[in-house]
Amino acid sequence: MAGTRKAAVAVVLAALALTATACNDNNDSAGKNAAPAAPTTAAAAATTQAAPPVKVSPAVFLEQVSKKTGAAKSAKVTESIAIGGITMKADGAMAWGDGLQGDMTMDMSGMPGADKMTTSIGGTAFVYRFVTDGMYMKLGGDALQASDGRHWVHIGYDDVAKMQGAAAGGGAGGADQFKKADPVEGVRTLIASGSVTEVGQETVNGKPATHYSGELNVADMAKANSGQLTAEQLDRMKKSLSAMGITSETIDVWVDADQLVVKRSEQADTKAGAMKVTVTYSDYGTPVTTTAPDKSDTIEITELAKLGKNAAADS
């Protein structure tokens, strides 16, 4: 039993660390606010034309997009993350009006060792709840027994910072980014860099959208975060990017005629291999009423880790 508990806890910790790192890649390398992070398919409204107003520069137009999309406060989301040989896919609904809130299901069947997850966690689909103080992951399989029957493990944003810091020197800056995730981070970063260009008209999920693109270096990313993070947090962000081997990133956003972001893509080379994060948004304004699980049905990540260590000592 001790060996089983140890293995189950190890899988849970690895999955949470990977989620935190993926969100850190998504947020810090994108430059502002992210989302697991962040973390669906159709444009927000049916329209017939997606071109920005005539004679408006891309930067000016995207500033309008940033305000309009930020004011929408919630949307349905789908996300795909590829880092080296690891792939993850997620879908759900998220709100960002007052911190991060929402429900996401992440398919980790593309993770190395995914075949071990079914026994340890009850499958390869990981269910997450995001609330203002952190995130919860649902437990199953042997992990449910390891938690003494509690169905949710809680990881606070301080814990996210520690995981990010251990993985890539990310620290509190990464956690701050993660807490404020929203779909306009890529837009803000492009505006701050001054390198945004309009690629042209394309179709996203069967509807017209305008494609914008830009390449950013580490200085651009820091510039985009100035005023949002302290000097110490900015320094940690730079160290995180350096530890991951990221020196520059390409960001693409697609905007519909209602000035809402319907898709964004971020690409960079990392020490772990090529990274690509693609997120699509739909149904802006969708209700999100996620609440934290009952405390009696929750175990803290630190307690679960301690149980795993005790099981290892027993075996």
C-alpha positions in Angstrom: 0.0 0.0 0.0 2.9 2.4 0.8 4.4 1.9 -2.6 1.0 2.5 -4.3 0.4 5.7 -2.3 4.0 6.9 -3.1 3.4 6.3 -6.8 0.0 8.0 -6.8 1.3 11.1 -5.0 4.3 11.3 -7.4 1.9 11.3 -10.4 -0.2 14.1 -8.8 2.8 16.2 -8.0 4.3 15.8 -11.4 1.0 16.7 -13.1 0.6 19.8 -11.0 4.2 20.9 -11.5 3.8 20.4 -15.3 0.5 22.5 -15.2 2.2 25.2 -13.3 5.2 25.2 -15.6 3.0 25.3 -18.7 1.1 28.2 -17.3 4.3 29.9 -16.5 5.6 29.4 -20.1 2.3 30.7 -21.3 2.1 33.7 -19.0 5.7 34.9 -18.5 6.9 34.3 -22.0 3.7 36.0 -23.4 4.5 39.0 -21.3 1.4 39.8 -19.3 -1.5 38.0 -17.5 -1.9 34.5 -19.0 -3.8 31.4 -18.7 -3.1 27.9 -17.7 -2.5 30.2 -18.6 -4.7 30.0 -19.6 -6.4 28.2 -19.8 -13.1 27.2 -27.1 -13.9 27.3 -30.8 -16.3 29.9 -32.2 -16.0 33.6 -32.6 -17.9 35.7 -30.1 -20.5 36.9 -32.5 -21.5 36.3 -36.1 -20.2 39.1 -38.3 -19.6 39.6 -42.0 -16.4 41.6 -41.9 -13.4 41.6 -39.5 -11.2 44.4 -40.9 -10.2 47.2 -38.5 -11.4 50.7 -39.3 -9.7 52.3 -42.3 -6.5 54.3 -41.6 -6.2 53.0 -38.0 -2.8 51.6 -37.2 -2.5 48.0 -35.9 -1.3 49.3 -32.5 -4.2 51.7 -32.1 -6.7 49.1 -33.2 -5.3 46.5 -30.8 -5.5 49.0 -27.9 -9.3 49.1 -28.6 -9.3 45.3 -28.8 -7.5 45.1 -25.4 -10.2 47.2 -23.7 -13.1 45.5 -25.4 -11.9 42.0 -24.7 -10.9 42.8 -21.2 -14.3 44.2 -20.5 -16.0 41.0 -21.6 -14.6 39.4 -18.4 -15.3 35.7 -19.4 -15.4 33.2 -22.2 -15.3 29.6 -23.2 -11.8 28.5 -23.9 -9.9 25.7 -25.6 -6.1 25.4 -25.3 -3.4 23.2 -26.8 0.1 23.2 -25.3 3.2 21.5 -26.9 6.6 21.6 -25.2 9.2 19.3 -26.7 7.6 15.8 -26.7 4.8 16.8 -24.3 1.4 17.7 -25.5 -1.7 18.8 -23.5 -5.2 19.9 -24.4 -7.7 21.7 -22.3 -11.2 23.2 -22.5 -13.6 24.9 -20.2 -14.9 28.4 -19.3 -12.8 31.1 -17.5 -13.5 34.5 -16.0 -10.9 37.1 -15.4 -12.8 40.2 -14.1 -11.6 39.8 -10.5 -8.7 37.3 -10.5 -8.9 34.0 -12.3 -12.0 31.8 -11.9 -13.3 28.9 -13.9 -13.3 25.2 -14.7 -11.0 23.4 -17.1 -10.4 19.8 -18.1 -6.9 19.0 -19.3 -6.2 15.9 -21.4 -2.7 14.7 -20.5 -2.8 11.6 -22.6 0.1 13.1 -24.7 2.3 13.2 -21.6 5.2 10.7 -21.2 4.1 7.9 -18.9 0.4 8.7 -19.5 -0.4 5.0 -19.2 0.5 5.1 -15.5 -2.1 7.8 -14.8 -5.2 5.7 -15.1 -4.2 3.7 -12.0 -2.7 6.6 -10.1 -5.2 9.3 -10.8 -8.2 7.5 -12.4 -7.5 8.5 -16.0 -5.7 11.0 -18.2 -8.3 13.8 -18.1 -7.4 16.1 -15.2 -10.2 18.3 -13.9 -9.2 21.7 -12.5 -11.1 24.4 -10.7 -9.5 27.9 -10.6 -10.4 30.4 -7.8 -8.9 33.6 -6.6 -6.4 32.0 -4.2 -5.2 29.1 -6.5 -6.4 26.0 -8.2 -7.9 22.6 -7.3 -7.3 19.3 -9.1 -9.7 16.4 -8.7 -8.3 13.1 -7.5 -9.2 9.6 -8.4 -7.6 6.1 -8.5 -4.9 5.4 -6.0 -4.4 9.1 -5.3 -7.9 9.3 -3.8 -6.9 6.6 -1.3 -3.6 8.4 -0.7 -5.6 11.5 0.3 -7.7 9.5 2.7 -10.8 9.8 0.5 -10.6 13.6 -0.2 -11.5 14.3 -3.8 -9.6 17.6 -4.4 -6.0 18.7 -3.9 -5.5 22.5 -3.4 -2.5 24.3 -4.7 -2.3 28.0 -3.7 -0.5 30.6 -5.8 2.4 30.6 -3.3 2.8 26.9 -4.1 2.6 27.6 -7.8 5.4 30.1 -7.4 7.5 27.5 -5.6 6.9 24.9 -8.3 7.7 27.5 -11.0 10.8 28.6 -9.1 12.0 25.0 -8.7 11.4 24.3 -12.3 12.7 27.5 -13.9 13.5 30.2 -11.3 10.0 31.7 -11.9 9.0 32.5 -8.4 6.4 35.0 -7.4 6.3 36.8 -10.7 5.0 33.7 -12.4 2.3 33.2 -9.8 1.2 36.9 -10.1 0.9 36.4 -13.9 -1.1 33.2 -13.4 -3.5 34.9 -11.0 -4.4 37.6 -13.5 -4.9 35.5 -16.6 -7.0 36.9 -19.5 -7.1 36.6 -23.3 -5.6 40.0 -24.0 -2.1 39.4 -22.7 -0.8 38.8 -26.2 -2.5 41.9 -27.5 -0.9 44.1 -24.7 2.5 42.6 -25.3 2.4 43.3 -29.1 1.3 46.9 -28.3 4.2 47.4 -25.8 6.8 45.9 -28.2 5.9 48.2 -31.1 6.5 45.4 -33.5 2.9 44.4 -34.4 2.0 43.9 -38.0 -1.3 43.1 -39.7 -1.0 39.8 -41.6 -4.4 40.0 -43.2 -7.9 38.4 -43.2 -8.3 34.8 -42.3 -11.0 32.4 -41.1 -11.1 31.2 -37.5 -13.6 28.5 -36.7 -15.6 29.3 -39.8 -15.8 33.1 -39.3 -13.7 36.0 -40.5 -11.0 37.5 -38.3 -8.0 39.8 -38.7 -4.6 38.2 -38.0 -1.9 40.2 -36.2 1.7 39.0 -35.5 4.9 40.1 -33.8 8.2 38.8 -32.6 9.4 39.8 -29.1 12.7 39.5 -27.3 13.2 39.3 -23.6 13.5 43.1 -23.3 10.1 43.5 -25.1 8.5 41.1 -22.6 9.9 43.0 -19.6 8.7 46.2 -21.2 5.2 44.8 -21.5 5.2 43.9 -17.8 6.6 47.2 -16.5 4.1 48.9 -14.1 2.4 45.5 -13.5 5.3 43.7 -11.6 7.8 44.9 -9.1 11.5 45.2 -10.0 12.1 42.0 -8.1 9.3 40.2 -9.9 10.6 41.4 -13.3 14.0 40.1 -12.4 12.5 36.7 -11.5 10.6 36.6 -14.8 13.8 37.3 -16.8 15.6 34.5 -14.8 12.7 32.2 -15.5 12.9 32.9 -19.2 16.7 32.4 -19.2 16.4 29.1 -17.3 13.9 27.9 -19.9 16.2 29.0 -22.7 13.7 31.5 -24.1 15.2 34.5 -25.8 12.4 35.5 -28.1 8.8 34.6 -28.9 6.4 34.9 -31.7 2.9 36.0 -30.7 -0.1 35.9 -33.1 -3.7 37.1 -32.3 -6.8 36.9 -34.4 -9.6 39.5 -33.8 -13.2 39.5 -35.0 -15.2 42.5 -36.1 -16.6 43.0 -32.6 -13.0 43.7 -31.5 -12.8 40.5 -29.5 -9.8 38.1 -29.5 -11.0 34.8 -30.9 -7.6 33.1 -31.1 -4.0 33.6 -30.0 -0.8 31.6 -30.6 2.6 31.8 -28.9 5.7 30.1 -30.1 9.2 29.9 -28.7 12.3 27.7 -28.5 13.0 26.4 -25.0 15.6 24.1 -23.5 12.9 21.4 -23.4 12.3 21.8 -27.2 9.9 23.9 -29.3 7.0 25.4 -27.4 3.6 26.3 -28.9 0.5 27.4 -27.1 -2.7 28.0 -29.0 -5.9 29.3 -27.4 -9.3 30.0 -28.9 -12.1 31.9 -27.2 -15.9 32.0 -27.8 -19.1 32.9 -26.1 -17.8 36.0 -24.4 -19.7 36.9 -21.3 -20.6 33.2 -20.6 -21.5 32.8 -16.9 -18.7 31.4 -14.7 -19.7 30.6 -11.1 -16.8 28.3 -10.0 -16.5 27.9 -6.3 -13.9 26.1 -4.2 -14.7 22.5 -3.1 -15.7 22.0 0.5 -12.7 22.0 2.8 -13.6 18.7 4.3 -13.2 17.2 0.8 -9.9 19.0 0.2 -6.2 18.2 0.9 -3.5 20.8 0.6 -0.6 20.0 -1.8 1.9 20.2 1.1 0.0 17.6 3.1 -0.3 15.3 0.1 3.4 15.6 -0.5 4.1 14.8 3.1 2.0 11.7 2.8 4.0 10.6 -0.2 7.3 11.1 1.7 5.9 9.1 4.6 4.8 6.3 2.3 8.3 6.3 0.7 9.9 6.0 4.2 7.5 3.2 5.1 8.4 1.2 2.0 
